[in-house]
Amino acid sequence: MEEQENVSRRNFMKMAISAIGGLIGAAFGLPAIAYIVGPALNSEQADWIRLGSLSTIELGTPTLFKSKVSRQIGWTVEKVDVGVYVLTEDGRNYHALSNICTHLGCRVRWISEREQFLSPCHNGVFDKHGLVVSGPPPRPLDEFETKTEDGNF
């Protein structure tokens, strides 16, 4: 006949407290890890933002398009106004330039008389292709990938 091993009250309490502590730790720890790592694993992004019709773009002149975009930063989702200047020289090849200055983040505007973009922050000047002409901007305007579909940009 086998002998039963008796568990003392002290050992039982140690095991019970350890088990309860482990459950509490897992209950808080696993969601915390998912909260921290989750946004990095979320790769759901819109591939294309429809800005407008190709027929509204003048040849050789940057045309401003505005849109509202949902942007997720961590767990926060917010609507952001996005402005994009679209330029085409031949009606087939399109270049999309950000309207945000690369110096301080001010919005640039197209001055057609000078054929330049002007940034109000510290008088940054860019040519119509987004290259820095003068002022403190450290690099050209950001350029986005373009896609045309069914007469839309």
Steps between C-alpha positions, in 0.01 A plus 500: 500500500626850405549761760324831448714804540330756716533865403548728794287808538807719449591333165138516385486875571830556317369317191161677512655847536748427220220380270281803576798735450578335167140538383492867601835560328378333181170691515686832503812404308356347183268793416782744579731323256225495235439873561866585452577270206159511324538825301838389364346181365201678343599549135155601372558814292307655216689439178357794313328824587278624219563874463302602193457499126795515263314756289541764774882492479654773283806407297818646650325651805481331840136449601405472867276214611370470856364198678423377852681184601464280807843457652573257782785580732526228761146446625378847405312549171453855379380675184777704340481751215742404225604732220679377189622698200477299180719594202508363148702633208366262236162374628635146547758521779379645829697619803331545838674734744415560864389851590694478829831686522790278598640768731234571763191327364321811371269464201658616176302680233552524126581850370423481128663838413836376635439133409616400848366361823534739790511393864400769749735357766833674447431561128586156368473487121458188282482467123199337332659156533539546877876563503639757744581833333579706809443527871554259787308186385743206534356293215248510214127464551389143565380317190228234505445202274236567237234286340231579249183297468183567298593862435571569868820577681 
